[in-house]
């Protein structure tokens, strides 16, 4: 039998036709799963802003105003319940902004192990951004050692910062608190506090006066775009805090030496953000919300990596 006749018999075979027909019906009844295709952001057609980003943006817009000597930074640490001395525990399972609570304090501190982990992690990012194939913003690294001396003059707290090795004066300021925003993060080891301060430059005070406090700062700074990621070991030597009352006798009370490990994200170029705020106030196109999103994203990325 020729090949042509054999193929004709196969095509006419009723059993073969039934198998093909069954397969076709099965494909129609059980189609391959398909993706959902294009979907609207929601029924109103516009994706709503993430609530916590809006809260942070509103906080910053309200308190930044047109301040010239502004300091904006996000600090990593933990919220402590003053009544128990332990980390705050609330009946929530995701990050949330806290209201005012006199029974809660913030500790801008972390363990030595966390400090070492962040040091390693940030150093790795420096190396990664230096590779020839990297196409993003590179990270600049700087190691500094400074000493802060605090003076109380005419009821004003003055900070004098010097280079620890050369003793060159780097800055003389008084810092005034503007506002804080606290973000509790129960799913991570660390929480976030966003702070706004005004740093007013001053003339050098009479250094014959004895400082009320001294702080030694060993700082690693990692700068990218308008941000400075500052990883700092701060040592405050033992210092006098004065008697319990001005009529007390005996030696003055002293505070013991304290060492803390801190990580802060500071806005190194606040004028960029202030310019975007001015555009918002003038009802012009702006990037204020986008900058806020990046700022909060940096803080979230760090706390989620804390061990």
C-alpha atoms as an extended CHARMM CRD file, in Angstrom:
* protein
*
       307  EXT
         1         1  UNK       CA              0.0000000000        0.0000000000        0.0000000000  PROA      1               0.0000000000
         2         2  UNK       CA              1.3130000000        3.3530000000       -0.9230000000  PROA      2               0.0000000000
         3         3  UNK       CA              2.0510000000        6.0380000000        1.7130000000  PROA      3               0.0000000000
         4         4  UNK       CA             -0.6300000000        8.2530000000        0.1830000000  PROA      4               0.0000000000
         5         5  UNK       CA             -3.3540000000        5.5920000000        0.6280000000  PROA      5               0.0000000000
         6         6  UNK       CA             -2.2070000000        4.9120000000        4.2150000000  PROA      6               0.0000000000
         7         7  UNK       CA             -2.4680000000        8.6170000000        5.0990000000  PROA      7               0.0000000000
         8         8  UNK       CA             -5.9840000000        8.7510000000        3.6050000000  PROA      8               0.0000000000
         9         9  UNK       CA             -7.0770000000        5.7870000000        5.7660000000  PROA      9               0.0000000000
        10        10  UNK       CA             -5.6260000000        7.4740000000        8.8850000000  PROA      10              0.0000000000
        11        11  UNK       CA             -7.5440000000       10.6870000000        8.1620000000  PROA      11              0.0000000000
        12        12  UNK       CA            -10.7420000000        8.7440000000        7.6780000000  PROA      12              0.0000000000
        13        13  UNK       CA            -10.2340000000        6.6080000000       10.8210000000  PROA      13              0.0000000000
        14        14  UNK       CA            -13.2890000000        7.3200000000       13.0480000000  PROA      14              0.0000000000
        15        15  UNK       CA            -11.2750000000        6.5870000000       16.2440000000  PROA      15              0.0000000000
        16        16  UNK       CA             -8.7000000000        9.2340000000       15.3500000000  PROA      16              0.0000000000
        17        17  UNK       CA            -11.4620000000       11.7450000000       14.6180000000  PROA      17              0.0000000000
        18        18  UNK       CA            -13.0870000000       11.0590000000       18.0000000000  PROA      18              0.0000000000
        19        19  UNK       CA             -9.7770000000       11.6210000000       19.8350000000  PROA      19              0.0000000000
        20        20  UNK       CA             -9.1920000000       14.9350000000       18.0170000000  PROA      20              0.0000000000
        21        21  UNK       CA            -12.7460000000       16.0520000000       18.6680000000  PROA      21              0.0000000000
        22        22  UNK       CA            -12.4780000000       15.1920000000       22.3830000000  PROA      22              0.0000000000
        23        23  UNK       CA             -9.2270000000       17.1310000000       22.6810000000  PROA      23              0.0000000000
        24        24  UNK       CA            -10.8090000000       20.1660000000       21.0040000000  PROA      24              0.0000000000
        25        25  UNK       CA            -13.8010000000       20.1090000000       23.3600000000  PROA      25              0.0000000000
        26        26  UNK       CA            -11.5160000000       19.7450000000       26.3840000000  PROA      26              0.0000000000
        27        27  UNK       CA             -9.5050000000       22.7930000000       25.2610000000  PROA      27              0.0000000000
        28        28  UNK       CA            -12.7110000000       24.8070000000       24.9420000000  PROA      28              0.0000000000
        29        29  UNK       CA            -14.0310000000       23.7010000000       28.3130000000  PROA      29              0.0000000000
        30        30  UNK       CA            -10.6740000000       24.1050000000       30.1540000000  PROA      30              0.0000000000
        31        31  UNK       CA             -8.8350000000       27.0020000000       28.5780000000  PROA      31              0.0000000000
        32        32  UNK       CA             -5.2900000000       27.9790000000       29.5650000000  PROA      32              0.0000000000
        33        33  UNK       CA             -5.3520000000       30.4560000000       32.4930000000  PROA      33              0.0000000000
        34        34  UNK       CA             -5.0230000000       34.0350000000       31.2570000000  PROA      34              0.0000000000
        35        35  UNK       CA             -3.8630000000       37.2270000000       33.0210000000  PROA      35              0.0000000000
        36        36  UNK       CA             -6.4470000000       39.7840000000       34.1380000000  PROA      36              0.0000000000
        37        37  UNK       CA             -5.4500000000       42.2230000000       31.4240000000  PROA      37              0.0000000000
        38        38  UNK       CA             -5.5670000000       45.9500000000       32.0160000000  PROA      38              0.0000000000
        39        39  UNK       CA             -7.3490000000       46.9500000000       35.2270000000  PROA      39              0.0000000000
        40        40  UNK       CA             -8.3780000000       50.3850000000       36.4600000000  PROA      40              0.0000000000
        41        41  UNK       CA             -6.5340000000       51.7460000000       39.4870000000  PROA      41              0.0000000000
        42        42  UNK       CA             -9.9040000000       51.7590000000       41.2290000000  PROA      42              0.0000000000
        43        43  UNK       CA            -13.5320000000       52.5190000000       40.3840000000  PROA      43              0.0000000000
        44        44  UNK       CA            -12.7970000000       56.2710000000       40.3170000000  PROA      44              0.0000000000
        45        45  UNK       CA             -9.8440000000       55.8530000000       37.9450000000  PROA      45              0.0000000000
        46        46  UNK       CA             -7.0700000000       57.3700000000       40.1080000000  PROA      46              0.0000000000
        47        47  UNK       CA             -4.7870000000       55.5420000000       42.5180000000  PROA      47              0.0000000000
        48        48  UNK       CA             -5.0790000000       57.0660000000       46.0170000000  PROA      48              0.0000000000
        49        49  UNK       CA             -1.9110000000       58.2430000000       47.7590000000  PROA      49              0.0000000000
        50        50  UNK       CA             -0.5300000000       55.9260000000       50.4270000000  PROA      50              0.0000000000
        51        51  UNK       CA             -1.9450000000       57.2340000000       53.6950000000  PROA      51              0.0000000000
        52        52  UNK       CA              1.2720000000       57.2470000000       55.7120000000  PROA      52              0.0000000000
        53        53  UNK       CA              3.1510000000       59.0710000000       52.9330000000  PROA      53              0.0000000000
        54        54  UNK       CA              0.4330000000       61.7170000000       52.8770000000  PROA      54              0.0000000000
        55        55  UNK       CA              0.6720000000       62.1100000000       56.6770000000  PROA      55              0.0000000000
        56        56  UNK       CA              4.4540000000       62.5630000000       56.4670000000  PROA      56              0.0000000000
        57        57  UNK       CA              4.1310000000       64.9960000000       53.5550000000  PROA      57              0.0000000000
        58        58  UNK       CA              1.5150000000       67.0590000000       55.3950000000  PROA      58              0.0000000000
        59        59  UNK       CA              3.6920000000       67.1190000000       58.5250000000  PROA      59              0.0000000000
        60        60  UNK       CA              6.7370000000       68.2950000000       56.5850000000  PROA      60              0.0000000000
        61        61  UNK       CA              4.8350000000       70.8810000000       54.5600000000  PROA      61              0.0000000000
        62        62  UNK       CA              3.2480000000       72.3380000000       57.7030000000  PROA      62              0.0000000000
        63        63  UNK       CA              6.4570000000       72.6600000000       59.7190000000  PROA      63              0.0000000000
        64        64  UNK       CA              9.0530000000       73.3960000000       57.0420000000  PROA      64              0.0000000000
        65        65  UNK       CA              7.4490000000       76.7300000000       56.1460000000  PROA      65              0.0000000000
        66        66  UNK       CA             10.1900000000       79.0520000000       54.8240000000  PROA      66              0.0000000000
        67        67  UNK       CA             12.8110000000       78.3150000000       57.4570000000  PROA      67              0.0000000000
        68        68  UNK       CA             16.3340000000       79.0880000000       56.2380000000  PROA      68              0.0000000000
        69        69  UNK       CA             18.3960000000       77.2050000000       58.8200000000  PROA      69              0.0000000000
        70        70  UNK       CA             16.3390000000       74.0470000000       58.8550000000  PROA      70              0.0000000000
        71        71  UNK       CA             17.4500000000       70.5520000000       59.8050000000  PROA      71              0.0000000000
        72        72  UNK       CA             15.2940000000       67.6260000000       58.6610000000  PROA      72              0.0000000000
        73        73  UNK       CA             16.2730000000       64.1000000000       59.5790000000  PROA      73              0.0000000000
        74        74  UNK       CA             14.8690000000       60.6550000000       60.1730000000  PROA      74              0.0000000000
        75        75  UNK       CA             16.2380000000       58.7680000000       63.1590000000  PROA      75              0.0000000000
        76        76  UNK       CA             16.2090000000       55.0170000000       63.7350000000  PROA      76              0.0000000000
        77        77  UNK       CA             15.6070000000       53.6840000000       67.2330000000  PROA      77              0.0000000000
        78        78  UNK       CA             12.8230000000       52.3720000000       69.4310000000  PROA      78              0.0000000000
        79        79  UNK       CA              9.7920000000       53.7600000000       71.2150000000  PROA      79              0.0000000000
        80        80  UNK       CA              9.9580000000       52.8690000000       74.8920000000  PROA      80              0.0000000000
        81        81  UNK       CA              6.9910000000       52.5820000000       77.2300000000  PROA      81              0.0000000000
        82        82  UNK       CA              8.0730000000       54.6120000000       80.2710000000  PROA      82              0.0000000000
        83        83  UNK       CA              5.8820000000       52.5240000000       82.5660000000  PROA      83              0.0000000000
        84        84  UNK       CA              7.5160000000       49.1990000000       81.7180000000  PROA      84              0.0000000000
        85        85  UNK       CA             10.9090000000       50.3030000000       80.3910000000  PROA      85              0.0000000000
        86        86  UNK       CA             10.3490000000       47.9640000000       77.4330000000  PROA      86              0.0000000000
        87        87  UNK       CA              9.7760000000       48.6070000000       73.7650000000  PROA      87              0.0000000000
        88        88  UNK       CA              6.2900000000       49.9080000000       73.0630000000  PROA      88              0.0000000000
        89        89  UNK       CA              3.7390000000       47.2320000000       72.1850000000  PROA      89              0.0000000000
        90        90  UNK       CA              0.4790000000       48.2630000000       70.5400000000  PROA      90              0.0000000000
        91        91  UNK       CA             -2.3950000000       46.1680000000       69.0840000000  PROA      91              0.0000000000
        92        92  UNK       CA             -1.4190000000       46.9110000000       65.4780000000  PROA      92              0.0000000000
        93        93  UNK       CA              0.3970000000       44.6840000000       62.9800000000  PROA      93              0.0000000000
        94        94  UNK       CA              1.8140000000       47.2420000000       60.5520000000  PROA      94              0.0000000000
        95        95  UNK       CA              3.5610000000       50.6080000000       60.7230000000  PROA      95              0.0000000000
        96        96  UNK       CA              1.5200000000       53.5030000000       62.0170000000  PROA      96              0.0000000000
        97        97  UNK       CA              2.0250000000       57.1460000000       62.9630000000  PROA      97              0.0000000000
        98        98  UNK       CA              1.7050000000       57.7440000000       66.7140000000  PROA      98              0.0000000000
        99        99  UNK       CA             -0.1030000000       60.5940000000       68.3700000000  PROA      99              0.0000000000
       100       100  UNK       CA              1.2680000000       62.4600000000       71.3660000000  PROA      100             0.0000000000
       101       101  UNK       CA              1.7560000000       60.2090000000       74.4050000000  PROA      101             0.0000000000
       102       102  UNK       CA              3.5410000000       61.3670000000       77.5550000000  PROA      102             0.0000000000
       103       103  UNK       CA              4.1370000000       57.7330000000       78.5360000000  PROA      103             0.0000000000
       104       104  UNK       CA              6.2970000000       57.0370000000       75.4650000000  PROA      104             0.0000000000
       105       105  UNK       CA              9.8470000000       58.1660000000       74.7570000000  PROA      105             0.0000000000
       106       106  UNK       CA             12.1100000000       57.6110000000       71.7590000000  PROA      106             0.0000000000
       107       107  UNK       CA             15.6170000000       56.1640000000       72.1100000000  PROA      107             0.0000000000
       108       108  UNK       CA             17.8470000000       57.0200000000       69.1560000000  PROA      108             0.0000000000
       109       109  UNK       CA             20.0740000000       54.0270000000       69.6930000000  PROA      109             0.0000000000
       110       110  UNK       CA             20.7620000000       50.4990000000       68.4460000000  PROA      110             0.0000000000
       111       111  UNK       CA             22.8530000000       47.5120000000       69.4300000000  PROA      111             0.0000000000
       112       112  UNK       CA             26.5390000000       47.1810000000       68.5530000000  PROA      112             0.0000000000
       113       113  UNK       CA             25.5930000000       44.2500000000       66.2860000000  PROA      113             0.0000000000
       114       114  UNK       CA             23.0370000000       46.3470000000       64.3990000000  PROA      114             0.0000000000
       115       115  UNK       CA             25.5670000000       49.1790000000       64.0490000000  PROA      115             0.0000000000
       116       116  UNK       CA             28.1580000000       46.7680000000       62.5910000000  PROA      116             0.0000000000
       117       117  UNK       CA             25.5600000000       45.2680000000       60.2350000000  PROA      117             0.0000000000
       118       118  UNK       CA             24.5600000000       48.6810000000       58.8640000000  PROA      118             0.0000000000
       119       119  UNK       CA             28.2410000000       49.6120000000       58.4800000000  PROA      119             0.0000000000
       120       120  UNK       CA             28.8360000000       46.4860000000       56.3840000000  PROA      120             0.0000000000
       121       121  UNK       CA             25.6410000000       46.9760000000       54.3800000000  PROA      121             0.0000000000
       122       122  UNK       CA             26.3400000000       50.6270000000       53.5380000000  PROA      122             0.0000000000
       123       123  UNK       CA             29.9660000000       49.8710000000       52.6530000000  PROA      123             0.0000000000
       124       124  UNK       CA             28.7150000000       47.2300000000       50.2180000000  PROA      124             0.0000000000
       125       125  UNK       CA             26.4310000000       49.8090000000       48.6080000000  PROA      125             0.0000000000
       126       126  UNK       CA             29.3940000000       52.1630000000       48.1710000000  PROA      126             0.0000000000
       127       127  UNK       CA             31.2940000000       49.4030000000       46.3610000000  PROA      127             0.0000000000
       128       128  UNK       CA             28.2840000000       48.5090000000       44.2100000000  PROA      128             0.0000000000
       129       129  UNK       CA             27.7300000000       52.0850000000       43.0630000000  PROA      129             0.0000000000
       130       130  UNK       CA             31.3940000000       52.3930000000       42.0770000000  PROA      130             0.0000000000
       131       131  UNK       CA             31.2080000000       49.5760000000       39.5430000000  PROA      131             0.0000000000
       132       132  UNK       CA             31.4910000000       50.5730000000       35.8970000000  PROA      132             0.0000000000
       133       133  UNK       CA             28.1440000000       48.9830000000       35.0070000000  PROA      133             0.0000000000
       134       134  UNK       CA             26.2390000000       50.8460000000       37.7570000000  PROA      134             0.0000000000
       135       135  UNK       CA             23.8540000000       53.4300000000       36.2860000000  PROA      135             0.0000000000
       136       136  UNK       CA             22.3130000000       55.0100000000       39.4010000000  PROA      136             0.0000000000
       137       137  UNK       CA             23.4560000000       57.7530000000       41.7790000000  PROA      137             0.0000000000
       138       138  UNK       CA             26.8330000000       56.9760000000       43.3100000000  PROA      138             0.0000000000
       139       139  UNK       CA             27.4150000000       57.0880000000       47.0580000000  PROA      139             0.0000000000
       140       140  UNK       CA             30.1650000000       59.2490000000       48.5700000000  PROA      140             0.0000000000
       141       141  UNK       CA             31.7960000000       58.0640000000       51.7870000000  PROA      141             0.0000000000
       142       142  UNK       CA             33.3830000000       60.1600000000       54.5320000000  PROA      142             0.0000000000
       143       143  UNK       CA             34.7570000000       59.2960000000       57.9920000000  PROA      143             0.0000000000
       144       144  UNK       CA             34.9080000000       62.0910000000       60.5610000000  PROA      144             0.0000000000
       145       145  UNK       CA             35.7190000000       62.4180000000       64.2590000000  PROA      145             0.0000000000
       146       146  UNK       CA             34.2710000000       65.4170000000       66.0570000000  PROA      146             0.0000000000
       147       147  UNK       CA             33.7310000000       66.6910000000       69.5870000000  PROA      147             0.0000000000
       148       148  UNK       CA             30.6940000000       68.6920000000       70.6840000000  PROA      148             0.0000000000
       149       149  UNK       CA             30.8870000000       70.9650000000       73.7280000000  PROA      149             0.0000000000
       150       150  UNK       CA             27.6300000000       72.3730000000       75.0870000000  PROA      150             0.0000000000
       151       151  UNK       CA             27.4620000000       75.6330000000       77.0250000000  PROA      151             0.0000000000
       152       152  UNK       CA             24.6110000000       77.3500000000       78.8430000000  PROA      152             0.0000000000
       153       153  UNK       CA             24.9740000000       81.1080000000       78.3190000000  PROA      153             0.0000000000
       154       154  UNK       CA             22.1770000000       83.5820000000       79.0630000000  PROA      154             0.0000000000
       155       155  UNK       CA             19.7590000000       80.6740000000       79.2500000000  PROA      155             0.0000000000
       156       156  UNK       CA             20.7240000000       79.6130000000       75.7150000000  PROA      156             0.0000000000
       157       157  UNK       CA             22.1550000000       76.1570000000       75.0320000000  PROA      157             0.0000000000
       158       158  UNK       CA             25.0720000000       76.5750000000       72.6130000000  PROA      158             0.0000000000
       159       159  UNK       CA             26.8590000000       73.7630000000       70.7850000000  PROA      159             0.0000000000
       160       160  UNK       CA             30.4610000000       74.1700000000       69.6480000000  PROA      160             0.0000000000
       161       161  UNK       CA             31.7060000000       71.4540000000       67.2830000000  PROA      161             0.0000000000
       162       162  UNK       CA             35.4320000000       70.8790000000       66.7050000000  PROA      162             0.0000000000
       163       163  UNK       CA             37.4790000000       68.4880000000       64.6330000000  PROA      163             0.0000000000
       164       164  UNK       CA             38.8150000000       66.0030000000       67.1640000000  PROA      164             0.0000000000
       165       165  UNK       CA             42.3260000000       65.8700000000       65.6950000000  PROA      165             0.0000000000
       166       166  UNK       CA             42.9760000000       69.4920000000       64.7050000000  PROA      166             0.0000000000
       167       167  UNK       CA             40.6170000000       71.1940000000       67.2230000000  PROA      167             0.0000000000
       168       168  UNK       CA             39.4280000000       73.4350000000       64.3770000000  PROA      168             0.0000000000
       169       169  UNK       CA             35.9880000000       74.8900000000       65.0770000000  PROA      169             0.0000000000
       170       170  UNK       CA             33.4970000000       73.4520000000       62.5760000000  PROA      170             0.0000000000
       171       171  UNK       CA             30.3590000000       75.1720000000       63.7950000000  PROA      171             0.0000000000
       172       172  UNK       CA             28.6920000000       77.1270000000       66.5980000000  PROA      172             0.0000000000
       173       173  UNK       CA             24.9140000000       76.8610000000       66.7710000000  PROA      173             0.0000000000
       174       174  UNK       CA             21.8840000000       76.7960000000       68.9900000000  PROA      174             0.0000000000
       175       175  UNK       CA             19.2800000000       74.2320000000       68.0380000000  PROA      175             0.0000000000
       176       176  UNK       CA             15.5580000000       74.7760000000       68.5330000000  PROA      176             0.0000000000
       177       177  UNK       CA             13.0970000000       71.9360000000       68.1850000000  PROA      177             0.0000000000
       178       178  UNK       CA             10.2580000000       72.5580000000       65.7400000000  PROA      178             0.0000000000
       179       179  UNK       CA              8.3460000000       69.2600000000       65.6110000000  PROA      179             0.0000000000
       180       180  UNK       CA              8.6020000000       65.4490000000       65.6900000000  PROA      180             0.0000000000
       181       181  UNK       CA              6.6470000000       62.7530000000       63.8750000000  PROA      181             0.0000000000
       182       182  UNK       CA              6.7880000000       59.2240000000       65.2890000000  PROA      182             0.0000000000
       183       183  UNK       CA              6.3270000000       56.1060000000       63.1590000000  PROA      183             0.0000000000
       184       184  UNK       CA              5.8850000000       52.8430000000       65.0630000000  PROA      184             0.0000000000
       185       185  UNK       CA              6.9820000000       49.7610000000       63.1060000000  PROA      185             0.0000000000
       186       186  UNK       CA              5.9870000000       46.5340000000       64.9110000000  PROA      186             0.0000000000
       187       187  UNK       CA              7.1470000000       44.2480000000       62.0780000000  PROA      187             0.0000000000
       188       188  UNK       CA             10.7660000000       45.4240000000       62.3310000000  PROA      188             0.0000000000
       189       189  UNK       CA             13.3830000000       45.7100000000       65.0790000000  PROA      189             0.0000000000
       190       190  UNK       CA             13.5510000000       49.5110000000       64.8690000000  PROA      190             0.0000000000
       191       191  UNK       CA             11.1130000000       52.4160000000       64.7050000000  PROA      191             0.0000000000
       192       192  UNK       CA             11.3790000000       55.8470000000       63.0350000000  PROA      192             0.0000000000
       193       193  UNK       CA             11.2550000000       59.4160000000       64.3070000000  PROA      193             0.0000000000
       194       194  UNK       CA             11.2430000000       62.3110000000       61.8250000000  PROA      194             0.0000000000
       195       195  UNK       CA             12.4700000000       65.5600000000       63.3500000000  PROA      195             0.0000000000
       196       196  UNK       CA             12.5360000000       69.1750000000       62.2110000000  PROA      196             0.0000000000
       197       197  UNK       CA             14.8260000000       71.6540000000       63.9730000000  PROA      197             0.0000000000
       198       198  UNK       CA             16.1530000000       75.1360000000       63.3990000000  PROA      198             0.0000000000
       199       199  UNK       CA             19.9220000000       75.5480000000       63.7220000000  PROA      199             0.0000000000
       200       200  UNK       CA             20.8120000000       79.1750000000       64.3060000000  PROA      200             0.0000000000
       201       201  UNK       CA             24.5080000000       80.0220000000       63.6860000000  PROA      201             0.0000000000
       202       202  UNK       CA             26.1540000000       81.9850000000       66.5280000000  PROA      202             0.0000000000
       203       203  UNK       CA             29.4180000000       83.6670000000       67.3790000000  PROA      203             0.0000000000
       204       204  UNK       CA             31.9880000000       81.7080000000       69.3340000000  PROA      204             0.0000000000
       205       205  UNK       CA             31.1150000000       81.9100000000       73.0540000000  PROA      205             0.0000000000
       206       206  UNK       CA             33.5010000000       82.6220000000       75.9180000000  PROA      206             0.0000000000
       207       207  UNK       CA             35.2120000000       79.2360000000       76.1910000000  PROA      207             0.0000000000
       208       208  UNK       CA             36.4380000000       80.1130000000       79.6650000000  PROA      208             0.0000000000
       209       209  UNK       CA             33.0280000000       78.8780000000       80.7650000000  PROA      209             0.0000000000
       210       210  UNK       CA             32.9100000000       75.1920000000       81.6270000000  PROA      210             0.0000000000
       211       211  UNK       CA             30.8560000000       73.0690000000       79.2020000000  PROA      211             0.0000000000
       212       212  UNK       CA             27.7830000000       71.4310000000       80.6640000000  PROA      212             0.0000000000
       213       213  UNK       CA             28.1080000000       68.4260000000       78.3500000000  PROA      213             0.0000000000
       214       214  UNK       CA             30.6450000000       66.8730000000       75.9980000000  PROA      214             0.0000000000
       215       215  UNK       CA             30.0530000000       64.3950000000       73.1800000000  PROA      215             0.0000000000
       216       216  UNK       CA             32.6380000000       62.5440000000       71.0680000000  PROA      216             0.0000000000
       217       217  UNK       CA             31.2810000000       61.5110000000       67.6560000000  PROA      217             0.0000000000
       218       218  UNK       CA             32.8800000000       58.8870000000       65.4220000000  PROA      218             0.0000000000
       219       219  UNK       CA             30.8050000000       59.2420000000       62.2570000000  PROA      219             0.0000000000
       220       220  UNK       CA             30.5830000000       57.4260000000       58.9230000000  PROA      220             0.0000000000
       221       221  UNK       CA             28.6210000000       59.4540000000       56.3720000000  PROA      221             0.0000000000
       222       222  UNK       CA             27.2440000000       58.0140000000       53.1440000000  PROA      222             0.0000000000
       223       223  UNK       CA             25.8860000000       60.6950000000       50.7860000000  PROA      223             0.0000000000
       224       224  UNK       CA             23.5960000000       59.9980000000       47.8340000000  PROA      224             0.0000000000
       225       225  UNK       CA             21.5490000000       62.6170000000       45.9800000000  PROA      225             0.0000000000
       226       226  UNK       CA             20.2570000000       65.0520000000       48.6520000000  PROA      226             0.0000000000
       227       227  UNK       CA             20.5480000000       62.5510000000       51.5300000000  PROA      227             0.0000000000
       228       228  UNK       CA             23.2520000000       61.8680000000       54.1040000000  PROA      228             0.0000000000
       229       229  UNK       CA             23.1200000000       58.5020000000       55.8800000000  PROA      229             0.0000000000
       230       230  UNK       CA             25.0390000000       59.1160000000       59.1110000000  PROA      230             0.0000000000
       231       231  UNK       CA             26.1510000000       56.1100000000       61.1590000000  PROA      231             0.0000000000
       232       232  UNK       CA             27.6030000000       57.4230000000       64.4140000000  PROA      232             0.0000000000
       233       233  UNK       CA             29.0620000000       56.1450000000       67.6560000000  PROA      233             0.0000000000
       234       234  UNK       CA             28.5500000000       58.8140000000       70.3180000000  PROA      234             0.0000000000
       235       235  UNK       CA             30.4370000000       58.7760000000       73.6200000000  PROA      235             0.0000000000
       236       236  UNK       CA             29.3570000000       61.1600000000       76.3700000000  PROA      236             0.0000000000
       237       237  UNK       CA             31.9530000000       61.0990000000       79.1850000000  PROA      237             0.0000000000
       238       238  UNK       CA             30.9450000000       61.2840000000       82.8250000000  PROA      238             0.0000000000
       239       239  UNK       CA             29.8850000000       64.8230000000       83.6550000000  PROA      239             0.0000000000
       240       240  UNK       CA             28.4810000000       66.8600000000       86.4890000000  PROA      240             0.0000000000
       241       241  UNK       CA             24.7720000000       67.5950000000       86.4720000000  PROA      241             0.0000000000
       242       242  UNK       CA             24.7470000000       69.8190000000       89.5790000000  PROA      242             0.0000000000
       243       243  UNK       CA             23.2450000000       69.2520000000       93.0300000000  PROA      243             0.0000000000
       244       244  UNK       CA             19.6220000000       68.2580000000       93.4960000000  PROA      244             0.0000000000
       245       245  UNK       CA             18.8720000000       71.8400000000       94.6310000000  PROA      245             0.0000000000
       246       246  UNK       CA             20.9860000000       75.0050000000       94.8110000000  PROA      246             0.0000000000
       247       247  UNK       CA             21.1900000000       74.8340000000       98.6150000000  PROA      247             0.0000000000
       248       248  UNK       CA             22.4010000000       71.2300000000       98.7860000000  PROA      248             0.0000000000
       249       249  UNK       CA             25.7780000000       70.4820000000      100.3160000000  PROA      249             0.0000000000
       250       250  UNK       CA             28.3190000000       67.8840000000       99.3670000000  PROA      250             0.0000000000
       251       251  UNK       CA             29.7910000000       66.9300000000       95.9840000000  PROA      251             0.0000000000
       252       252  UNK       CA             27.7260000000       67.5940000000       92.8590000000  PROA      252             0.0000000000
       253       253  UNK       CA             25.8130000000       64.7780000000       91.2210000000  PROA      253             0.0000000000
       254       254  UNK       CA             27.3680000000       63.2300000000       88.1310000000  PROA      254             0.0000000000
       255       255  UNK       CA             25.9420000000       61.4170000000       85.1270000000  PROA      255             0.0000000000
       256       256  UNK       CA             27.8090000000       58.2600000000       84.0840000000  PROA      256             0.0000000000
       257       257  UNK       CA             29.5550000000       57.8890000000       80.7450000000  PROA      257             0.0000000000
       258       258  UNK       CA             27.2040000000       56.7600000000       77.9880000000  PROA      258             0.0000000000
       259       259  UNK       CA             27.9030000000       55.2360000000       74.5540000000  PROA      259             0.0000000000
       260       260  UNK       CA             25.1780000000       55.1260000000       71.8990000000  PROA      260             0.0000000000
       261       261  UNK       CA             25.0590000000       53.9120000000       68.3080000000  PROA      261             0.0000000000
       262       262  UNK       CA             22.9060000000       55.9880000000       65.9820000000  PROA      262             0.0000000000
       263       263  UNK       CA             21.7460000000       55.9420000000       62.3790000000  PROA      263             0.0000000000
       264       264  UNK       CA             20.1040000000       59.0120000000       60.8710000000  PROA      264             0.0000000000
       265       265  UNK       CA             19.0320000000       60.0110000000       57.3720000000  PROA      265             0.0000000000
       266       266  UNK       CA             19.5550000000       63.7650000000       57.1340000000  PROA      266             0.0000000000
       267       267  UNK       CA             18.4900000000       66.0420000000       54.3080000000  PROA      267             0.0000000000
       268       268  UNK       CA             21.9110000000       67.3180000000       53.2330000000  PROA      268             0.0000000000
       269       269  UNK       CA             20.4210000000       69.8600000000       50.8170000000  PROA      269             0.0000000000
       270       270  UNK       CA             17.1740000000       71.0990000000       52.4070000000  PROA      270             0.0000000000
       271       271  UNK       CA             16.9970000000       73.9990000000       49.9480000000  PROA      271             0.0000000000
       272       272  UNK       CA             15.9560000000       71.4990000000       47.2410000000  PROA      272             0.0000000000
       273       273  UNK       CA             12.9700000000       70.3680000000       49.2680000000  PROA      273             0.0000000000
       274       274  UNK       CA             12.1250000000       73.9100000000       50.3450000000  PROA      274             0.0000000000
       275       275  UNK       CA             12.0280000000       74.9850000000       46.6910000000  PROA      275             0.0000000000
       276       276  UNK       CA              9.5020000000       72.2300000000       45.9410000000  PROA      276             0.0000000000
       277       277  UNK       CA              7.4160000000       73.3030000000       48.9230000000  PROA      277             0.0000000000
       278       278  UNK       CA              7.3270000000       76.8420000000       47.5370000000  PROA      278             0.0000000000
       279       279  UNK       CA              5.9570000000       75.4440000000       44.2710000000  PROA      279             0.0000000000
       280       280  UNK       CA              3.1880000000       73.6730000000       46.1830000000  PROA      280             0.0000000000
       281       281  UNK       CA              2.2880000000       76.9380000000       47.9270000000  PROA      281             0.0000000000
       282       282  UNK       CA              2.1860000000       78.6810000000       44.5240000000  PROA      282             0.0000000000
       283       283  UNK       CA              0.0300000000       75.8920000000       43.0520000000  PROA      283             0.0000000000
       284       284  UNK       CA              2.7200000000       75.0100000000       40.5000000000  PROA      284             0.0000000000
       285       285  UNK       CA              3.8860000000       71.5780000000       39.2960000000  PROA      285             0.0000000000
       286       286  UNK       CA              6.2780000000       70.1560000000       41.8900000000  PROA      286             0.0000000000
       287       287  UNK       CA              8.0820000000       67.0980000000       43.2130000000  PROA      287             0.0000000000
       288       288  UNK       CA              7.3260000000       67.6150000000       46.9100000000  PROA      288             0.0000000000
       289       289  UNK       CA              5.3640000000       64.3830000000       47.2840000000  PROA      289             0.0000000000
       290       290  UNK       CA              7.9490000000       62.3780000000       45.3090000000  PROA      290             0.0000000000
       291       291  UNK       CA             10.8010000000       63.6210000000       47.5320000000  PROA      291             0.0000000000
       292       292  UNK       CA              8.7540000000       62.7220000000       50.6090000000  PROA      292             0.0000000000
       293       293  UNK       CA              8.2100000000       59.2380000000       49.1920000000  PROA      293             0.0000000000
       294       294  UNK       CA             11.9700000000       58.7480000000       48.6350000000  PROA      294             0.0000000000
       295       295  UNK       CA             12.7870000000       60.0480000000       52.1330000000  PROA      295             0.0000000000
       296       296  UNK       CA             10.3460000000       57.6710000000       53.7890000000  PROA      296             0.0000000000
       297       297  UNK       CA             11.4370000000       54.8750000000       51.4480000000  PROA      297             0.0000000000
       298       298  UNK       CA             15.0480000000       55.2430000000       52.5950000000  PROA      298             0.0000000000
       299       299  UNK       CA             14.0010000000       55.0190000000       56.2460000000  PROA      299             0.0000000000
       300       300  UNK       CA             11.7620000000       52.0120000000       55.5910000000  PROA      300             0.0000000000
       301       301  UNK       CA             14.4980000000       50.2290000000       53.6390000000  PROA      301             0.0000000000
       302       302  UNK       CA             16.8850000000       50.6240000000       56.5790000000  PROA      302             0.0000000000
       303       303  UNK       CA             14.5350000000       49.5070000000       59.3690000000  PROA      303             0.0000000000
       304       304  UNK       CA             13.4940000000       46.4400000000       57.3510000000  PROA      304             0.0000000000
       305       305  UNK       CA             17.1460000000       45.3670000000       57.1860000000  PROA      305             0.0000000000
       306       306  UNK       CA             17.7760000000       45.7110000000       60.9260000000  PROA      306             0.0000000000
       307       307  UNK       CA             18.7150000000       42.3960000000       62.5390000000  PROA      307             0.0000000000
